[in-house]
């Protein structure tokens, strides 16, 4: 069989319709070829992990910081040196869960690809890509391709685990070694064709992206991280159950699951959302409360109840699935009734509020029971959402009854805030703990006025005062010293966006993106002095989820009965020749089609308004330097001052590497700079 690079040299890239599945596998590989093969991309983390796997299988294959995986190590060169942490992991085409590691030794370039496919013996391999149809069975692939880059013959050598390969390569010649390792089956798969199964894997993941809403911006790293996040989510799912990752995080929490469900909804994966909600309902207790879970170990944590109510409301609003909501409204009502009863049973230390409880995010675990501000915020939000659902289903009396309870709950919160003597909302009403749920005041559903001075004071306290303020554009988590918390800071970012500070939002967005790997995986808590994520939390799917939610809502944000477009994007995304695309995107009002294209005269916008429940107002934000070229009926245009800093991923990496004495090329310099539309895999003949 010809080597992959040999086939690449014979193919004409422009003739896409004539390509068979082998050539499509090659095209995926071509997307990662770089002119500077020995260069390695910027990686914030000293302990980068990645993962490959299949959607909804219980396990995936983690590639560790030293690039070992499944007990295997790839070694290259005459001395068989192991691929090490200095050899960075990227993803095929920038976002597919097919890991690529590039290295060079003695004038020979070694490209390693690692991926997972169904077993070739699967009765229906197409279905097996999408679900463990025949149990937890799959095939791990590792391919090393050696290419002589010199002008004279060269000896090349590689090994994968116990398999060793030795070649003598003419100038420009390539050869490859393949390892196939099954899980759940002991069969012999040495005859399975790596080109066929790489092509099928590329085709499957492209089909996932094709069925989703299209969200692309004129910056490859930003777009790729969005789609890689979705792929990591699907791999982390265990037979439909949401998980924030592998290893320790291979478990269930409603607080993670509610956000993950929102990411699936906003790209239109309705079947994934509904299946995931089955696990939510399993955690509803006899008294009606939804437990936050972690398989019950951390129970009780009351925020899960409000988050479940919001998650069901959010699904109903964005899908308009009245049949599903009608079926499950009684479970929502029981959870809302639990809130009302719990508030009546509250103690004298916090009248009208939830009882004292432990808290994970606020770092208040133990025997003492604090009154957690975030728990009250989330259950207030949940009660508001339940009332809105009741009203939508024609249960007007129930809605009015719940809204009376909402008013009383608000008053109790206001009184508790006054008793603290603080200008801002603390983590607990006792003022102990680190900030978490109290930061979620305007997001995802505002429970206070956008300009409420207590909200503004909380944002200021977090950004400038708490522990000295944000570090690397990221919020600190007070549970440990020298710790920042990647996705926790996004709650404050999204509140800032809703308050109208577009430039601060954009700056936060790029610091968030800085804290990712070249394989576009995110973490949770980070020891910033050591550049290490805690334990083995990369990729942390809620971390990736919150990045995706930030990007989507910077582009299109539902605010009650209004739809706000481009409320916080970098000015340069609107420059001449650049394009933002949001197509077939579900919103609370129906599907949105939206293209903003920079022209010499300003910004040209094509808009198909959502029609299911049209918003009362659509607001489009543009910098004064980039005016709208043609008026759009029924759209209010808000012009703003140009941003003072040209924020981009390259810019934030330059700031960071300069201050930390590093010298690594950024994402775009390492990968082939394709158009954002990407090459698409075609169906097999």
Helices and strands as residue ranges (DSSP letters): H 4-10, G 16-18, H 21-30, E 50-52, E 61-63, E 74-76, E 81-82, E 89-92, E 96-105, E 108-117, H 125-130, E 138-148, E 154-160, E 163-169, E 174-183, H 194-211, E 214-216, H 220-236, G 247-249, H 254-267, H 270-282, H 303-319, H 322-344, G 348-350, H 373-392, H 396-420, G 437-439, H 453-460, I 461-465, G 466-468, E 483-485, H 488-499, H 502-514, E 525-527, E 532-533, H 541-555, E 556-559, E 562-565, G 571-574, E 579-587, E 590-599, E 602-608, E 617-623, E 635-640, H 649-659, H 667-670
